[in-house]
């Protein structure tokens, strides 16, 4: 078909007006398609935002401190007692008592006291009391207590574990 704009102007106007009747239907179809695409885009954005938020969570570390039992104190008192015959190491209910009666043995007392942490594998020792001179009938005395520390880690995205 050949279009002649001078002679077929009325036919051209008829075709254009007929096509304009389809314009609202085509516009509606395109609008519905764009709405569906927009909904899926927003849904993908929300999912990705939640994933990113979860991945940004830092692992949570908790440190649990548990006191050691009397058996551990007894075992360490035997081991530390072998380091020096002049230093008395005794297991008590709440710790290890390290003491000397002769002030000339102060170096040995400090050696045994400093060795407490060195001979320990899983126990962290803390001095509860230390007296270095003139301590109720003894030259030097110390009471050290032990605790076991365990680290628990909560990794990202593991709310129920």
Backbone as a printed PyTorch tensor [residue, N CA C, xyz], in Angstrom:
tensor([[[  0.8220,  -1.1630,   0.0000],
         [  0.0000,   0.0000,   0.0000],
         [  0.8790,   1.2420,   0.0000]],

        [[  0.4950,   2.1600,  -0.7390],
         [  1.2340,   3.3960,  -0.9100],
         [  0.4530,   4.5350,  -0.2800]],

        [[  1.1370,   5.3690,   0.4840],
         [  0.4580,   6.5030,   1.1150],
         [  0.7050,   7.7710,   0.3120]],

        [[ -0.3360,   8.3940,  -0.0090],
         [ -0.2660,   9.6750,  -0.6970],
         [ -0.9050,  10.6860,   0.2440]],

        [[ -0.1080,  11.5380,   0.8270],
         [ -0.6010,  12.4420,   1.8530],
         [ -1.5190,  13.5400,   1.3140]],

        [[ -1.4000,  13.8460,   0.0370],
         [ -2.2520,  14.9180,  -0.5090],
         [ -3.6530,  14.3940,  -0.8020]],

        [[ -3.7310,  13.2610,  -1.4090],
         [ -5.0350,  12.7680,  -1.7900],
         [ -5.6530,  11.8660,  -0.7440]],

        [[ -4.8160,  11.1620,   0.0450],
         [ -5.3380,  10.2010,   1.0260],
         [ -5.2910,  10.7570,   2.4430]],

        [[ -5.4150,  12.0190,   2.5950],
         [ -5.3470,  12.6280,   3.9100],
         [ -6.5020,  12.1790,   4.7920]],

        [[ -7.6600,  12.0460,   4.2140],
         [ -8.7850,  11.6150,   5.0340],
         [ -8.6220,  10.1660,   5.4580]],

        [[ -8.0420,   9.3260,   4.6010],
         [ -7.8100,   7.9280,   4.9520],
         [ -6.7420,   7.8170,   6.0510]],

        [[ -5.7620,   8.6760,   5.9940],
         [ -4.7080,   8.6930,   7.0070],
         [ -5.3020,   9.0860,   8.3560]],

        [[ -6.1670,  10.0660,   8.3790],
         [ -6.7850,  10.4880,   9.6310],
         [ -7.6630,   9.3850,  10.2090]],

        [[ -8.3100,   8.6320,   9.3430],
         [ -9.1330,   7.5220,   9.8020],
         [ -8.2680,   6.4540,  10.4720]],

        [[ -7.1510,   6.1450,   9.8810],
         [ -6.2490,   5.1280,  10.4390],
         [ -5.6580,   5.5890,  11.7800]],

        [[ -5.2950,   6.8540,  11.8340],
         [ -4.7070,   7.3750,  13.0770],
         [ -5.7520,   7.3620,  14.1900]],

        [[ -6.9540,   7.7730,  13.9080],
         [ -7.9850,   7.7800,  14.9410],
         [ -8.3510,   6.3660,  15.3680]],

        [[ -8.2680,   5.4250,  14.4380],
         [ -8.5320,   4.0280,  14.7990],
         [ -7.4240,   3.4870,  15.7080]],

        [[ -6.1910,   3.8770,  15.4450],
         [ -5.0660,   3.4420,  16.2660],
         [ -5.1050,   4.0940,  17.6520]],

        [[ -5.6480,   5.2870,  17.7260],
         [ -5.7470,   5.9440,  19.0230],
         [ -6.7100,   5.2130,  19.9480]],

        [[ -7.5740,   4.4470,  19.4550],
         [ -8.4640,   3.6440,  20.2820],
         [ -7.7190,   2.5400,  21.0070]],

        [[ -6.6080,   2.0830,  20.4310],
         [ -5.7960,   1.0530,  21.0800],
         [ -4.8020,   1.6390,  22.0910]],

        [[ -4.5490,   2.9220,  22.0400],
         [ -3.5470,   3.5540,  22.9010],
         [ -3.8380,   3.3620,  24.3820]],

        [[ -5.0540,   3.5690,  24.8760],
         [ -5.2880,   3.3480,  26.3090],
         [ -5.0590,   1.9040,  26.7250]],

        [[ -5.4010,   0.9560,  25.8740],
         [ -5.1910,  -0.4620,  26.1990],
         [ -3.7040,  -0.7670,  26.2500]],

        [[ -2.9420,  -0.2810,  25.2640],
         [ -1.4900,  -0.5010,  25.2690],
         [ -0.8340,   0.1890,  26.4700]],

        [[ -1.3130,   1.3870,  26.7850],
         [ -0.7650,   2.1100,  27.9390],
         [ -1.0310,   1.3460,  29.2310]],

        [[ -2.2180,   0.7970,  29.3440],
         [ -2.5680,   0.0220,  30.5460],
         [ -1.7060,  -1.2320,  30.6420]],

        [[ -1.4820,  -1.9260,  29.5430],
         [ -0.6530,  -3.1320,  29.5550],
         [  0.7820,  -2.8090,  29.9590]],

        [[  1.3200,  -1.7110,  29.4490],
         [  2.6880,  -1.3080,  29.7950],
         [  2.7560,  -0.8930,  31.2710]],

        [[  1.7270,  -0.2230,  31.7600],
         [  1.7050,   0.1910,  33.1700],
         [  1.6670,  -1.0190,  34.0960]],

        [[  0.8800,  -2.0340,  33.7610],
         [  0.8150,  -3.2440,  34.5800],
         [  2.1680,  -3.9580,  34.5640]],

        [[  2.7990,  -4.0350,  33.3920],
         [  4.1260,  -4.6600,  33.2910],
         [  5.1450,  -3.9100,  34.1410]],

        [[  5.1250,  -2.5860,  34.1080],
         [  6.0610,  -1.7940,  34.9090],
         [  5.7850,  -1.9690,  36.4130]],

        [[  4.5190,  -2.0970,  36.7880],
         [  4.1710,  -2.3210,  38.1900],
         [  4.7170,  -3.6580,  38.6830]],

        [[  4.5840,  -4.6980,  37.8690],
         [  5.1090,  -6.0160,  38.2430],
         [  6.6230,  -5.9570,  38.3830]],

        [[  7.3030,  -5.2980,  37.4570],
         [  8.7600,  -5.1600,  37.5470],
         [  9.1650,  -4.3710,  38.7950]],

        [[  8.4210,  -3.3270,  39.1220],
         [  8.7320,  -2.5300,  40.3070],
         [  8.5530,  -3.3500,  41.5830]],

        [[  7.5090,  -4.1740,  41.6490],
         [  7.2790,  -5.0070,  42.8420],
         [  8.4090,  -5.9960,  43.0290]],

        [[  8.8340,  -6.6510,  41.9470],
         [  9.9420,  -7.6030,  42.0640],
         [ 11.2460,  -6.8970,  42.4310]],

        [[ 11.4570,  -5.6970,  41.9340],
         [ 12.6740,  -4.9480,  42.2720],
         [ 12.7030,  -4.5860,  43.7550]],

        [[ 11.5700,  -4.1350,  44.2890],
         [ 11.5050,  -3.7770,  45.7100],
         [ 11.6910,  -5.0150,  46.5770]],

        [[ 11.1010,  -6.1230,  46.1620],
         [ 11.2440,  -7.3690,  46.9210],
         [ 12.7090,  -7.8180,  46.9320]],

        [[ 13.3930,  -7.7510,  45.8040],
         [ 14.8090,  -8.1050,  45.7450],
         [ 15.6520,  -7.1620,  46.5980]],

        [[ 15.3020,  -5.8880,  46.6080],
         [ 16.0270,  -4.9220,  47.4260],
         [ 15.8940,  -5.2540,  48.9090]],

        [[ 14.6900,  -5.5980,  49.3490],
         [ 14.4870,  -5.9410,  50.7550],
         [ 15.2510,  -7.1940,  51.1500]],

        [[ 15.2480,  -8.1990,  50.2790],
         [ 15.9810,  -9.4390,  50.5670],
         [ 17.4730,  -9.1590,  50.6600]],

        [[ 18.0120,  -8.3960,  49.7410],
         [ 19.4400,  -8.0840,  49.7560],
         [ 19.8120,  -7.2200,  50.9650]],

        [[ 18.9360,  -6.3240,  51.3700],
         [ 19.2030,  -5.5020,  52.5540],
         [ 19.2630,  -6.3590,  53.8110]],

        [[ 18.3700,  -7.3350,  53.9200],
         [ 18.3930,  -8.2310,  55.0790],
         [ 19.6560,  -9.0920,  55.0760]],

        [[ 20.0560,  -9.5720,  53.9040],
         [ 21.2870, -10.3700,  53.8260],
         [ 22.4930,  -9.5330,  54.2180]],

        [[ 22.5390,  -8.3010,  53.7670],
         [ 23.6660,  -7.4330,  54.0900],
         [ 23.6960,  -7.1130,  55.5800]],

        [[ 22.5230,  -6.8900,  56.1680],
         [ 22.4610,  -6.5980,  57.5990],
         [ 22.9660,  -7.7840,  58.4140]],

        [[ 22.5960,  -9.0010,  57.9920],
         [ 23.0700, -10.1960,  58.6970],
         [ 24.5710, -10.3730,  58.5410]],

        [[ 25.0780, -10.0830,  57.3560],
         [ 26.5150, -10.2670,  57.1370],
         [ 27.3350,  -9.1970,  57.8510]],

        [[ 26.7190,  -8.0770,  58.2060],
         [ 27.4380,  -7.0240,  58.9070],
         [ 27.5070,  -7.2530,  60.4140]],

        [[ 26.7310,  -8.2120,  60.9240],
         [ 26.7770,  -8.5110,  62.3530],
         [ 28.1450,  -9.0680,  62.7030]],

        [[ 28.6950,  -8.6020,  63.7790],
         [ 29.9870,  -9.0930,  64.2400],
         [ 29.7890, -10.3320,  65.1030]],

        [[ 30.7600, -11.2210,  65.0760],
         [ 30.6510, -12.3630,  65.9830],
         [ 30.6700, -11.8790,  67.4370]],

        [[ 29.8890, -12.5300,  68.2640],
         [ 29.8180, -12.1450,  69.6730],
         [ 30.6840, -13.0950,  70.4960]],

        [[ 31.5940, -12.5180,  71.2630],
         [ 32.4810, -13.2960,  72.1110],
         [ 32.0500, -13.1230,  73.5600]],

        [[ 31.9290, -14.2330,  74.2710],
         [ 31.6490, -14.1640,  75.7030],
         [ 32.7170, -14.9650,  76.4310]],

        [[ 33.1730, -14.4260,  77.5330],
         [ 34.2060, -15.0660,  78.3290],
         [ 33.5660, -15.5880,  79.6010]],

        [[ 33.6270, -16.9010,  79.7830],
         [ 33.0700, -17.5110,  80.9880],
         [ 34.2230, -17.8650,  81.9180]],

        [[ 34.1000, -17.4290,  83.1490],
         [ 35.1230, -17.6920,  84.1600],
         [ 34.5530, -18.6470,  85.1910]],

        [[ 35.2180, -19.7730,  85.3670],
         [ 34.7750, -20.7750,  86.3310],
         [ 35.8860, -21.0230,  87.3380]],

        [[ 35.5890, -21.0460,  88.6250],
         [ 36.6270, -21.3260,  89.6210],
         [ 37.0620, -22.7890,  89.5410]],

        [[ 38.3190, -23.0150,  89.8910],
         [ 38.8300, -24.3910,  89.8750],
         [ 38.5070, -25.0590,  91.2080]],

        [[ 38.5460, -26.3530,  91.2110],
         [ 38.2180, -27.1120,  92.4160],
         [ 39.4140, -27.3650,  93.3110]],

        [[ 39.1310, -27.9190,  94.4540],
         [ 40.1780, -28.2160,  95.4460],
         [ 41.1980, -29.2050,  94.9140]],

        [[ 40.7600, -30.1430,  94.0710],
         [ 41.6710, -31.1430,  93.4920],
         [ 42.7580, -30.4600,  92.6550]],

        [[ 42.3980, -29.4330,  91.9000],
         [ 43.3770, -28.7040,  91.0890],
         [ 44.3780, -28.0040,  92.0040]],

        [[ 43.8980, -27.3960,  93.0760],
         [ 44.8040, -26.7460,  94.0280],
         [ 45.7720, -27.7540,  94.6460]],

        [[ 45.2820, -28.9320,  94.9690],
         [ 46.1490, -29.9660,  95.5500],
         [ 47.2070, -30.4140,  94.5480]],

        [[ 46.8230, -30.6030,  93.3020],
         [ 47.7860, -31.0220,  92.2780],
         [ 48.8780, -29.9710,  92.0760]],

        [[ 48.4710, -28.7060,  91.9970],
         [ 49.4640, -27.6540,  91.7870],
         [ 50.3260, -27.4300,  93.0270]],

        [[ 49.7860, -27.6680,  94.2120],
         [ 50.6130, -27.5070,  95.4130],
         [ 51.7370, -28.5460,  95.4360]],

        [[ 51.4530, -29.7420,  94.9540],
         [ 52.4970, -30.7830,  94.8850],
         [ 53.5710, -30.3770,  93.8800]],

        [[ 53.1470, -29.9070,  92.7080],
         [ 54.1040, -29.5290,  91.6620],
         [ 54.9430, -28.3360,  92.1020]],

        [[ 54.3090, -27.3140,  92.6490],
         [ 55.0520, -26.1240,  93.0690],
         [ 55.9090, -26.3910,  94.3000]],

        [[ 55.4980, -27.3210,  95.1390],
         [ 56.2840, -27.6650,  96.3210],
         [ 57.6280, -28.2920,  95.9680]],

        [[ 57.7230, -28.8850,  94.7960],
         [ 58.9830, -29.4950,  94.3610],
         [ 60.0030, -28.4670,  93.8720]],

        [[ 59.5590, -27.2480,  93.5840],
         [ 60.4810, -26.2430,  93.0490],
         [ 61.4980, -25.7700,  94.0860]],

        [[ 61.1020, -25.7010,  95.3420],
         [ 62.0170, -25.2720,  96.3960],
         [ 61.6230, -25.9460,  97.7080]],

        [[ 62.5630, -26.5690,  98.3840],
         [ 62.2280, -27.2290,  99.6480],
         [ 61.9910, -26.2320, 100.7920]],

        [[ 62.4080, -24.9850, 100.6210],
         [ 62.2770, -23.9970, 101.6890],
         [ 60.9760, -23.1930, 101.6020]],

        [[ 60.2360, -23.3650, 100.5390],
         [ 58.9780, -22.6470, 100.3540],
         [ 57.8350, -23.6210, 100.5990]],

        [[ 56.9000, -23.2130, 101.4330],
         [ 55.7450, -24.0540, 101.7370],
         [ 54.6000, -23.6920, 100.7880]],

        [[ 54.1020, -24.6960, 100.0990],
         [ 52.9580, -24.5010,  99.2080],
         [ 51.8570, -25.4230,  99.6990]],

        [[ 50.7340, -24.8540, 100.0890],
         [ 49.6330, -25.6440, 100.6340],
         [ 48.3420, -25.3130,  99.8900]],

        [[ 47.5650, -26.3460,  99.6600],
         [ 46.2570, -26.1560,  99.0220],
         [ 45.2370, -25.8130, 100.0900]],

        [[ 44.5030, -24.7380,  99.8310],
         [ 43.4060, -24.3480, 100.7050],
         [ 42.1080, -24.4500,  99.9240]],

        [[ 41.0260, -24.1870, 100.6340],
         [ 39.7090, -24.2830,  99.9850],
         [ 39.5660, -23.3000,  98.8320]],

        [[ 40.0830, -22.0780,  99.0250],
         [ 39.8950, -21.0510,  98.0100],
         [ 41.1770, -20.6220,  97.3090]],

        [[ 42.2390, -21.4150,  97.3540],
         [ 43.4500, -21.0510,  96.6430],
         [ 44.6720, -21.8180,  97.1020]],

        [[ 45.8180, -21.3450,  96.6340],
         [ 47.1170, -21.8950,  97.0280],
         [ 47.7920, -20.9090,  97.9740]],

        [[ 48.2540, -21.4010,  99.1030],
         [ 48.9680, -20.5810, 100.0700],
         [ 50.4540, -20.8690,  99.8890]],

        [[ 51.2140, -19.8410,  99.5490],
         [ 52.6600, -19.9470,  99.3570],
         [ 53.3060, -19.0630, 100.4180]],

        [[ 54.2210, -19.6400, 101.2320],
         [ 54.8380, -18.8310, 102.2690],
         [ 56.2190, -19.3520, 102.6390]],

        [[ 56.9730, -18.4560, 103.2620],
         [ 58.3040, -18.7910, 103.7880],
         [ 58.3860, -18.2420, 105.2090]],

        [[ 59.2390, -18.8860, 106.0270],
         [ 59.4410, -18.4090, 107.3990],
         [ 60.7790, -17.6990, 107.5490]],

        [[ 61.6990, -17.9600, 106.6530],
         [ 63.0320, -17.3490, 106.7160],
         [ 63.1350, -16.2300, 105.6720]],

        [[ 63.3690, -14.9940, 106.0860],
         [ 63.4570, -13.8940, 105.1170],
         [ 64.6150, -14.0640, 104.1290]],

        [[ 65.6070, -14.8690, 104.4560],
         [ 66.7290, -15.0890, 103.5400],
         [ 66.2880, -15.8900, 102.3030]],

        [[ 65.1530, -16.5280, 102.3570],
         [ 64.6420, -17.3450, 101.2390],
         [ 63.6520, -16.5650, 100.3590]],

        [[ 63.7530, -15.2370, 100.4150],
         [ 62.8160, -14.4090,  99.6550],
         [ 62.9210, -14.6670,  98.1420]],

        [[ 64.1200, -14.8580,  97.6250],
         [ 64.3050, -15.1070,  96.1830],
         [ 63.6010, -16.4020,  95.7680]],

        [[ 63.6820, -17.4190,  96.6060],
         [ 63.0140, -18.6880,  96.3000],
         [ 61.4980, -18.5220,  96.3640]],

        [[ 61.0330, -17.7160,  97.3330],
         [ 59.6080, -17.4390,  97.4340],
         [ 59.0950, -16.7740,  96.1470]],

        [[ 59.8350, -15.7810,  95.6730],
         [ 59.4300, -15.0850,  94.4500],
         [ 59.5260, -16.0180,  93.2340]],

        [[ 60.4940, -16.9140,  93.2270],
         [ 60.6240, -17.8750,  92.1240],
         [ 59.3930, -18.7840,  92.0600]],

        [[ 58.9790, -19.3030,  93.2030],
         [ 57.8040, -20.1850,  93.2360],
         [ 56.5430, -19.4030,  92.8940]],

        [[ 56.4220, -18.1940,  93.4300],
         [ 55.2460, -17.3700,  93.1470],
         [ 55.1540, -17.0260,  91.6550]],

        [[ 56.2840, -16.7250,  91.0460],
         [ 56.2850, -16.4160,  89.6110],
         [ 56.0800, -17.6630,  88.7510]],

        [[ 56.3670, -18.8290,  89.2770],
         [ 56.2270, -20.0610,  88.5070],
         [ 54.8030, -20.5930,  88.4920]],

        [[ 53.9190, -20.0230,  89.3000],
         [ 52.5470, -20.5310,  89.3850],
         [ 51.8870, -20.5190,  88.0060]],

        [[ 51.9480, -19.4000,  87.2990],
         [ 51.3090, -19.3230,  85.9900],
         [ 52.0720, -20.1460,  84.9600]],

        [[ 53.3700, -20.2370,  85.1010],
         [ 54.1880, -20.9650,  84.1220],
         [ 53.9160, -22.4550,  84.0750]],

        [[ 53.5720, -23.0570,  85.1980],
         [ 53.3190, -24.5020,  85.2030],
         [ 51.8650, -24.8350,  84.8860]],

        [[ 51.0320, -23.8150,  84.7150],
         [ 49.6090, -24.0380,  84.4680],
         [ 49.3400, -24.1570,  82.9760]],

        [[ 48.4140, -25.0440,  82.6570],
         [ 48.0330, -25.2060,  81.2590],
         [ 46.7540, -24.4370,  80.9450]],

        [[ 45.7030, -24.7060,  81.6600],
         [ 44.4070, -24.0930,  81.3610],
         [ 43.9080, -23.1670,  82.4630]],

        [[ 44.6970, -22.9640,  83.5100],
         [ 44.2460, -22.1850,  84.6620],
         [ 44.9220, -20.8190,  84.6430]],

        [[ 44.1160, -19.7830,  84.8920],
         [ 44.6440, -18.4280,  85.0290],
         [ 44.6720, -18.1080,  86.5180]],

        [[ 45.8400, -17.6840,  86.9970],
         [ 46.0260, -17.4480,  88.4290],
         [ 46.0110, -15.9550,  88.7270]],

        [[ 45.3960, -15.6220,  89.8600],
         [ 45.3620, -14.2380,  90.3190],
         [ 45.7120, -14.2240,  91.8000]],

        [[ 46.4990, -13.2320,  92.1680],
         [ 46.8810, -13.1040,  93.5750],
         [ 45.7350, -12.4650,  94.3480]],

        [[ 45.2530, -13.1770,  95.3360],
         [ 44.1810, -12.6470,  96.1770],
         [ 44.7800, -11.7840,  97.2890]],

        [[ 45.9120, -12.2370,  97.8200],
         [ 46.6220, -11.4430,  98.8340],
         [ 48.1050, -11.7750,  98.7570]],

        [[ 48.9300, -10.7430,  98.9740],
         [ 50.3850, -10.9140,  99.0030],
         [ 50.9220, -10.0550, 100.1390]],

        [[ 51.7390, -10.6720, 100.9620],
         [ 52.4260,  -9.9620, 102.0400],
         [ 53.9010, -10.3080, 101.9080]],

        [[ 54.7450,  -9.3020, 101.7510],
         [ 56.1510,  -9.5660, 101.4680],
         [ 57.0710,  -9.4220, 102.6810]],

        [[ 56.6170,  -8.8370, 103.7720],
         [ 57.4810,  -8.7030, 104.9470],
         [ 56.6280,  -8.6350, 106.2100]],

        [[ 57.0330,  -9.4020, 107.2390],
         [ 56.3800,  -9.3800, 108.5330],
         [ 54.9070,  -9.7260, 108.4760]],

        [[ 54.6110, -10.9220, 108.0850],
         [ 53.2300, -11.3200, 107.8480],
         [ 52.7760, -12.3430, 108.8780]],

        [[ 52.2850, -11.9180, 109.9920],
         [ 51.6810, -12.7780, 111.0100],
         [ 52.5180, -14.0140, 111.3100]],

        [[ 53.7700, -13.8000, 111.6670],
         [ 54.6410, -14.9060, 112.0460],
         [ 55.3970, -15.5260, 110.8720]],

        [[ 55.1910, -15.0760, 109.6840],
         [ 55.9070, -15.5990, 108.5190],
         [ 56.6450, -14.4500, 107.8570]],

        [[ 57.6950, -14.7950, 107.1140],
         [ 58.4710, -13.7400, 106.4460],
         [ 57.7000, -13.1760, 105.2550]],

        [[ 57.1580, -14.0400, 104.4180],
         [ 56.3620, -13.6300, 103.2480],
         [ 55.2920, -14.6750, 102.9980]],

        [[ 54.1610, -14.2170, 102.5300],
         [ 53.0860, -15.1560, 102.2400],
         [ 52.2390, -14.6150, 101.0810]],

        [[ 51.5990, -15.5260, 100.3620],
         [ 50.7240, -15.1320,  99.2580],
         [ 49.6170, -16.1650,  99.1230]],

        [[ 48.4540, -15.6910,  98.7410],
         [ 47.3240, -16.5710,  98.4420],
         [ 46.9150, -16.2870,  96.9960]],

        [[ 47.0150, -17.3100,  96.1480],
         [ 46.6340, -17.1500,  94.7390],
         [ 45.4490, -18.0570,  94.4490]],

        [[ 44.5290, -17.5360,  93.6480],
         [ 43.3490, -18.3070,  93.2650],
         [ 43.3910, -18.5620,  91.7650]],

        [[ 42.7730, -19.6540,  91.3720],
         [ 42.7640, -20.0080,  89.9610],
         [ 41.3650, -20.0300,  89.3770]],

        [[ 41.2850, -19.6530,  88.1160],
         [ 40.0280, -19.7350,  87.3820],
         [ 40.3140, -20.3150,  85.9990]],

        [[ 39.3120, -20.9550,  85.4590],
         [ 39.3960, -21.4730,  84.0950],
         [ 38.5530, -20.5590,  83.2270]],

        [[ 39.1520, -20.0490,  82.1540],
         [ 38.4300, -19.1520,  81.2560],
         [ 38.1130, -19.8830,  79.9600]],

        [[ 36.8720, -19.7700,  79.5340],
         [ 36.4420, -20.3590,  78.2720],
         [ 35.7980, -19.2690,  77.4370]],

        [[ 36.1660, -19.2300,  76.1750],
         [ 35.6080, -18.2430,  75.2640],
         [ 34.5520, -18.9290,  74.4070]],

        [[ 33.3520, -18.3420,  74.3800],
         [ 32.2890, -18.8420,  73.5210],
         [ 32.0520, -17.8160,  72.4230]],

        [[ 31.9260, -18.3120,  71.1940],
         [ 31.7670, -17.4330,  70.0450],
         [ 30.4180, -17.7040,  69.3960]],

        [[ 29.6670, -16.6540,  69.1720],
         [ 28.4110, -16.7590,  68.4320],
         [ 28.6700, -16.1360,  67.0690]],

        [[ 28.6540, -16.9650,  66.0350],
         [ 28.9640, -16.4830,  64.7020],
         [ 27.7710, -15.7790,  64.0770]],

        [[ 28.0160, -15.1430,  62.9590],
         [ 26.9720, -14.3850,  62.2680],
         [ 25.8410, -15.2980,  61.8160]],

        [[ 24.6320, -14.8280,  61.9800],
         [ 23.4710, -15.5170,  61.4450],
         [ 23.0760, -16.7780,  62.1800]],

        [[ 23.5940, -16.9910,  63.3650],
         [ 23.2610, -18.1950,  64.1250],
         [ 22.5220, -17.7820,  65.3880]],

        [[ 21.2880, -17.3390,  65.2370],
         [ 20.5510, -16.8400,  66.3870],
         [ 20.1950, -17.9520,  67.3600]],

        [[ 19.8890, -19.1560,  66.8770],
         [ 19.3960, -20.2280,  67.7300],
         [ 20.4960, -21.1490,  68.2440]],

        [[ 21.7160, -20.8740,  67.9000],
         [ 22.7970, -21.7980,  68.2950],
         [ 23.6380, -21.1990,  69.3930]]])
